[in-house]
Amino acid sequence: MALGTNGKDILIALGGITSSDEAMQLCEKKMDDKQFSRIKDIKNAEITLKIANAIVMCDPDSIFVNTGSKEDRQFIRELSLKNGEEATLPMENHTIHYDLKDEQGRIVDRTFYIANEGEHISSLANKMIRDEAMKDVLEKMTGIMKGKTMMIGFYMRGPVGSPVSNPALEITSSAYVSHSAEILYRNAYADFEKEVEKLGHFFTNIHSEGLNRTEDLPNARVFMDRSYQTTYSFNCTYAGNTLLLKKGNHRFAVDKAVRKNLGNELSEHMFITGIDGPDGRITWCAGAAPSGCGKTTTAMAGSHFVGDDLAQLWISEDGSVRSINPECGIFGIVEDVNGEGDPMLMELLRKPGAEVIWSNVLIDENGVPHWTGSGEEQPAKGKNFQGDWEKGMKDDKGKEVPISHPNSRCTLASTNLGNYSELAESPEGVETRVITYSGRDSDTMPPVWAAPNSDHGVVIGACIVSAATATEVGATGVKRAPWANAPFIPGALGDYMDAQFKFFGSSKIEDGKRPVMAGLNYFLTEEARGGSSKNLIGEKRDVKVWMSWLERHVNNEVEVIKTPIGNLPKLNDLKKLFKEIIGKEYTEDLYVKQFSLYVDNILARIDLQTDAYGKEDSIPPRLFEVLKEQKEGLLAIKEKFGVIVKPSDLE
């Protein structure tokens, strides 16, 4: 089941168990009768070898095999409270978790792919040669679970029975991680071995928070072994580094799509949502955006929610593009979640009913969570991600400490959402007709534009540029964010891009089912369009209109303005949709501000991408051809109309 196997399997090498019989003997010795009874009938040797060698390496005091039963889930919740990883809040089934003060996001500088000599790893990622990584794991992970309970969970990243779901073991000493996994993923204990045999692979994840001390953070690591589809994580607490089912396994899923199912499957950093059209029609959309750039907001803009973060896409035998959500819950950023823009989510967060794990928000003296941008009255003191907090307090650098960390989160099951779709659990997925790409772009692209064909659509995804967000420790400034997936692409960017061109341009997709591919941008500022304010142009709720326009576009119900960057909406269509969808008057003045092309800004963006991709190996020539076409078209309209081209100039 290894993918491109080279070198030693570190887990097997360190554990030393090489046969199924040895593995079962070890498990029987280390587990009590009840726990051993839960795995003794597993026949797949690779599963038992991973479990047994993890036990030898980590050396826990006790082992708990999680079957996903009501009793097992309660055991995990209570253990998390007992360990101090979570604390109860007055709202029933609500708890608060705090990550280490200096680990409030992905530890990008300590995250590595384990590489073999000569193996090509993405230029945007870190790597460590296998022998060196083995020494690091040996030194820092041997015996790391002494005094702790090891929890073993059997999960599916996607509905059971789907051709692109991925089975995964989650082995951890953190009850908070196990609790989160139970909310965010499908416990498939009863189906796990059957699905592994059918799909021919599974992922393995091993995590321990160690002693859970800030001083251990320099020794924190997240390792991803592509050859053996195994992740190792230690001395860290933030779910993005520890819940390896999430982004750790997303990387393996990307690898599998590119290396094993080229042109037929994609694994993307995308929401999935259904947009209502006329006469009861539902059009399914998937869209990529870096964390913190509106993905959850867009997912919630639809009337039929499937997912807000990850998507597996494939070309079905009926000639359609279909997608599933590997997850079944939300690990959502709460900053700027408020009643105006996110009424359904606020309902869940503020009223009893849903189980919620809060992280890194402020808890006031009454046990109520608060966060930046909630639109509610906020307390003057409480406890937050860095300890006791009072309004106006400053950190050791003289910077005011916000009421909550920008990467504060809420974790809850998707089934709680008012717009949840039962199709989220369909193994056949949903037929996906719209694909969007967006970033945090303050001064360049319009709110929505649609590619004239799939090649231009792939280039929109390749050319996302975004301001850094709080999801990565130490990240600042504006940077390229290809497909909003770059941190999770293990191999060469050229190979990943080739897979995108092959997938969306595939002759297997029927013409009447081919998705419209588009760009979205919610972050244009007044300042960038001639004003003096840094406020955004438009409102958060406008996203419903941009998505509705794309829904009409893919169904050939609106006309477009053709431009060198793609197709723009016409004013009258938007006026109608704004009134119909959100009851808002949309003015010509606002339309001109939002949809005029600031040609020099776009040309600079094209030059940035051309230069950056020119330094990469094996980038498909089609990228440069499309960028050249766009540049030549922009220069032509600049010569005719000037540096600011209004939509009316091109109608």
N, C-alpha and C positions, 0 to 999 in steps of 0.2 A: 504493500500500500504506500510505500515511499514514493515521492515524486522527484525524479531525477537524482536518485540516490548516489551520494559520493561520501566517502569518509565514514567514520564511526558514528553510530547512533549514540549520542552523549548519554542519554538516559540509561540505555542498556549497558554501556561501558562502565558507568559509575555504579549502577545497581548490581551488575554482575550476574543477573539471572537471565538465562538464555533459552530455557525450555518451558513449555506450558505446565509440565508436571511440577517443576521447581516453583513456578509462579503460584500454582494452587496450594502447594505445601506451605509456602511463605504466608500467603493470605490466611490460610487456616490457622497458622500459628499466631499471627498478629491480630486477628479479628476475633470477637466473641462469636458464639454460635449463631446468634440472630443476624449479625452483619455478614458472616461468611455464607449463611444460607441464601443471601441475596445475590451472590455472584458465583456460587459453586457450579451452576449449570451452564455458565458461559463456555462455549466450545471454541470460540475464535481466539487463537493463541496470541495474536497481536494485541488484543484488548487486555488480556490477563497479564501479558508481559509489561505493558505500559503501567498498569496499576501496581503490580508487584515491585517493579524497579523504582517507582516513585516512593513507595513505602520504605524501601531499603535506604534510598538517598536521603529522605526527609526525616525518617525515624520519629514518627508521632507517638504520643503516649496511647492514643486510642484512635479508632477509625469508625466513621459513620457513613454507611452507604445510603444515599438519599433516593428513595423510590418515587418521590413526588406525592406521596399520600398526604392527607390532611394532617396526620400525626407527625409525619416527618417534617413538613413545612413548619409546624408549630415548634418542634424541637429546635430547628435552625433559628427561628425568630427569638426564642428564649435564650439560646446560647449567645446570640449577638448582644442581647441586653446584658446577660451575665458577664460577658467579656468586656463590656464598656464600649463596644464598637458602635452601638446605637443606644439612644435613650428614648423613653416614651414621651409623648406629648399629650396634652389634654384631649385633643381631637382623637376619637376612637380610630385605631389602626394607623395612626400617624407616628412616625419616629424621626429622630434627627441623628445624622451621622456627620462627624467632622473629620476631614482629611488632615494630614499633617500640615502645619502652617505654611511650609515652603514647598508643598506638593499639591497645588491646587489645579493642576492640569497635566497633560501628557509630558513626561520627562524625555523630550526628544533627544537631548544630548546623551542620555544613558540608555537609549533604545537602539538595538543592533540586530541586523540580520546575521546569522551564523553562516559564513561563506566558506566555500571550498576554494583552494588555489585555482585562480583563473576564472572563477565564476563571476558573471556580470551582475552586479547589484545596481539598482537605480542610483543615479548621480545625486538624487535628492535625499538619499538615506545614508545611515551609518552602517558599517559592517565590521565584523570581527572574524578573523580566520578561525576555523574550527578548533584547532589545538589550543589556541589562546582562550577561546570561549569556554572550552571544557575545563581548563584550569580555573577560570573565574567561577563557573558553576560549582566545581568541586570545592573550592575554598569557601564560598559564601552560602551554598545551599545545603551542604552536607549537615545533617542533624538539625536543620533549621526549625523543624516542628517538634522538637523535644519539649515536653510539657504541654503540648497542644493536641487538639483533635483534628485529624485529617477528615475532610468531607469529600466524598466522591459522588459526582452527579453525572447523569447520562442525558444529554440534550440533543435536540435537533435544531439546527439553524434553518428554519423553514418548516412548513407543514409536513407531517409524516406522509410519505408517498409521492412527494414532488420529485421530479427528475433532477432538480438543481438544489435541493436541500443538502445540508452538510451535517453529518453526525459529529458530535464533539464531546469528549470527556472534560469535565471541569474538576480539577483536584486542588483543594485549597485548605488552608487552616483558618481562613477568615469567614466567620459566619455571616458578616455583612455582605461579602462577595457572593456566598451561597444564597442568601436572602434575595439579593438583587437578581441573581440568575433565575430564581424561581418566578420572579415577576416578569423578567424581560425575555425569557426563552421557554421553549416547550420541553418540559421534563418528559423524556421518551424512554424511561427505564424499561418498560414492557416491550418496546419495539426496537430498541437500540441495535441489538446484534443482527436482527433481521434486516434492518436498513443498511447496516455496515456491509453485510454480505451482498445486498442488492446493488448498492452504489459503488462498492469496491474501495472505500477509503473511510477514514475518520481523522479528526484532529484531536490532539492531546494538549491540555493546558495544566501547568503546575505552578501554583502560586503560594507564597507565604509572606506575610507582612513582617516576619522576624520579630524583633522586640518592639516594633512600632515607635521608634524614637527618631526625632529630627536629626540627631547626630549620625544616624545610619544612612541618611539620604545620599551622601556621596557614594555609598556602596550599593545603592539601588540599581537594579538592572531590569530591562525587559529584553529578552532574547527570543528571536524567532528562527527556528531551524526549518528552512524551506525543504531540505532534503527529506526530513522525517516528519514534517507537519506537526512539530511539537514546539510549544512556547514555554518559556521559563520566566517567572517574574518574582522578585524578592525585594524585601526592605522598602516596600511602598504600599500605599493605601488607596489612592485615588482610583475610582473604578475604571477610568480610561487606561490605567496601567495594570490593573489587577484582574478585572473581569475580562479574562482573555478570550472568552467567547465572542466578545464584541470586536474591537479593532484588531486584536492579534489574529483572530480567525478570519476576519475580513481580508487580511493580507493573504492568507492561504487560499481563500476563495478566489481572489483576484488572480493569483498564480495558477490555480487550477483552470480557470476560464481561459487564460492566455496560453498556457502550455499544453493543456490536455484537450480543450474543446474550442480551439481557435475558430472564430467566425460564427459560432453557434451559441455561445454563452458569454455573459458579462456579469461581473460583480461590482456594484457601484455604490457610491456614497450618496444615495438618493432617497427622497420621500416617494410614496405612492399614494395617490388620492384620486377620487372620482369626482368630476365636475358635472353638474346637471346642465343639460342642454334643453332645447325646446321639446315639447311633446313627450316628456318622461325619459329622454335619452340620457345615458350616462357615458361620458368619455373619460377613460382612465389615463392619468398622467403620472410620469415619474420625473423627478428633477434633482439635480446635484447642486449643492452649495456648501462651502466650508462651514464647519460648526460655528454657530454664532452669527450666521448671515441670513437667517430667515427661513431655514428649511422646515422647522416645526410649524411656523406661522403659515407657510404655504400649504403644508399638509393639512392643516386645520381649516384652510380656506375652502377645501372641497366638502361636499356633503356626504362623502363616503370614504372614511379613513381606513387605509391599510397599513401605512407605516410612515415614520417621520425621519428616518436616518439611513437605512441600508436597503438595498434591493438586489435581488438576483434576477437577471433577465435571460430569456432564451427564445429561440425561434421555434415555434410549435409546428407540428406536422400540418396544421391547417393554414400555414403561411402567415401567421400573425406573430407579433412580438408580445410575449407574455412576461409577467413579473410577479414575484412573491417577496414578502418581507421576511428576512431571516429571523427577525425578532417578533415578539408579541406584546411589547410594552414600550414605554417612553422613558428615556433617560434625558430629560429635556432641560435646557438652560432656562432659568426663571427670570433673569434680568429682563425688564421691559415687558414681561407678561402682565397684562392688566385687563380690566373689564371691558374696555373699549375694543381692543384688538384681539383678545383671546377669551371671549365670554364663556365658551364651553370648558376650557381648561381651568379658568378661575372658579367656575362652579364646583369642579372636583377638588380644587385645592382649599376652598373655603367652607365647604359643607360636608357633613358626615357621609360616609358611604364607601369611598374608595380607600384602599390601602395605599399609603404614600410614604416613601422614604425621602426625607428632605436631606440635602447636604449643603453645608457651608453658608446657609442663610443666617440671619439674626433671629434669635429666639428671645422674646421679651419676657418680662417678669411673670406674665400670665401664661407662658408657654405657647405663644402665637408666633408663627414664622413671619418675617418681613424681609423684603428685598428691594433693591433699586428698581425704580420704574414701575412699581405696582399700581400707582395711581391712588394709593390709599394714604391715610394719615399715618405717619411713622413715629415710633417711639424715640425718646431721647437717649435711651440706654438699653443694654441687654448683653447677650453673649453671641459672638459670631465666630467666624473662621480663625481669628487670631486671638480669641479670648474675650475678656470683659471689654465692652465697647461703650463709649459715650459720644454723643454727637459733637463733632468738631475735633476729636482726638487725632493726633498725627503719628505717623510711624517714625522710625529712627532716621529716615531721610527727609523728614519734614513734610511729607505728603499726607493729606487728609485720608484717613481710613474710611472707606465706604461702609454703608450699613451691611452690605453683603458682598461676597466676592463676585466678580463678573462671571465666573464660571460656576456659580451656585446652581444646583440641579434639583429636580424632582423626579422620582422614579415611581411609575405606576403602570398598571396593566392597561393595554389598549381597549379591552372590553368595557372599561368604565366610560369611555368617551361617548358623547351623545351622537356623534356622526360615525361611530364604528361600523364597519361593514363585515358581515359574516363571511364574505368572500376572502377575507384575510386568512382564513384557514383552509381555503380551497387548494388542493395540490396542483390543480390546473392553472392557478394564478389568475390574473386579470389581463385582458387584452389591452395593451398599452399603445395609445395613439399619439401622445404628446410627450416629448422629452425636453426638459429645460435645464439651463445652466446659469448660475448666478454667483456673484461675489459681492464684496462690499466696495463699490466703485462710486466715488463721490463726484467725479467730474467728466466722465467720458461717454458712456453708453446710455441709450434711452431706456425707459422702463421695460419695454418688451420689443423684440424684433425676431422674425422667423427666417430661418435659413431657406434658400430656394431649393436646396437638395441635400442629400445626406452627407456628402463630402463637406459642404459648407457648415453643416450642423456639427460634424466632428470637430471642425476647426474652432467653432464657438466654445466647445468644451475644452479644447486644448489651450485656449487663450484666456481662460478666466484669470483675472487679476483682482486681488482682494487685500484690503487692510488686514493686518494681523488681528486676531481675537485672543481672548483670555484662555482658550482651550489648550494652548501650548505654553509651558513654563518658559519665560524669557523671550518670547516672540514679540517683535516690534516692527513698525513700519509697514510699507506696502510691498507685496510680493506676488509672484506668479503662483497660481494655485490650479494647475492643470486638472480639469474634470473634478475639482474639489476632492481629488482622490490621491494626489501625489504622495502624501505621507504613507499611503497604504499600498503603493505599487512596489513589489519586491524587485522586479527585474528591470531591464532597460526600458526607458520611456518609449523608445522607438518600437519595441515589440508590443507594448500596450496600445500605442497609437495605431499600429497596424491592425490589431484586433478590433479596434473601434471602426476603422474604415471597412474592414471585411464584414463585420457584423451588420452595421447599418446600411451598407451598400449591397448586402447579400441578395442574390437572385432568388433565394428561398422565400423572401418576404414578398407577398403579393402586393401589387401596386395599390390596390384599394385599402390595404391594411398597413401601408408604410407610415411610420410616425412622422409628424411634423417636429422638427428640432428647432429650438428657440433659445434666445438669451433673455434673462430677466435681470433687472437692476432696481432695487428699492431705495438706493442710498444716494441718489443725486441730491446735491445741496443747492440752496438759493445762491450761495456765494459763487458756485461754478457756472451759474446761468445769469450773471450780471447783478445779483443782489449783494448785500453786505452780511447777511446772516448765514451761519453754518447749519441752520435748520434744514431738515429734509424737505424736498418738494413733494407735496402729496402727503397721504396718510397711510398708516399701516393697513387699513382695511381695503385700500385700492387694489391690493393683490388679487382680490376676488374678481375684479374687472379684467386685469391682465390675463388671468387664467381663463376667464370666460371668453375673452377674445380669441385666445388660442383654440379653445374648444370649438368656436364657430369657424375658425380658419381651417382646421383639419377636416371639418365637415363641409367645406366649400360654400359657406354662407356669408362671407364678407369679402369685399374687394381689398386689395393691398396697394401700397405705394412701394414700387421697386426701387431699391437703393443699392449702392455697392456693398453695404454690410449685410443686406437682407431685406425682408419685406416688413414695412411698417403699417400700423393700423391707420385707417382714415378717421377724421374728426367726427363725422356724423355717426359712425358705428360706435365710437367710444361714448359720445354723448348719450346715445340710446342705452348702452350697456350700463353706464354709471347710474342712470336714472332707474333702470330696471333692476339691477343687481344690488346696489347699496343705497338707492334713493338720494343720489347726490347730483347736483348740477356740475357739469364739467365744461369749463370755459375754453374758448379758443386761445386766450392768452396762456393758460396753463398748458394746453396742448403744444403750442409753439415752443414754450420753455422746455418741455420734456422731450419732444421728438425732433427738434432741430439737431442737425449733425454738426458738432464742433470738430471740423475736419482735422485741424492740426493735432488735437488731442488723440483722435483715433489713429492718425498716421504715426504718432509717437508710440502708441500702443502696438501697432503692427511692427514697427522697427524693433521694439523691445523683444517681441516674440520671435521675429526672424533671426535676430542676433543670438538670443538665448538658445533656440533650437538648433541653430547652426553649429553650436559647440557640442551638441549631443551626437552620439554614434547612431547610424542606421535609422534616422528619422525618415519616414516615407516621403518621397518627393512631392506627393500630392499636397501636403501641408504648405510647402513653399509656393506651389502653383496657385493655391487658393489665396494665400496672403498677397501674392503679387497681383492677382486679378483685383482684389479689393483695393490695393494701394493705387493701381492705375485708374480704377474707377473713381476713387476719392480725389485724386489729383485733377481728373477731368472736370468734376463738378466744382472743385475749388476754383479752377481757372474761369469757369462760367459764372458762378454765383458768389464767390468769396469764401472766407474762412468759416462762416456760419451759414449753413444751408438749411432753409426752412422746408418743412414737408411740402408746402404748396409749390415750392420751386420744382419739385420732382414729380408732381401729379400729372 
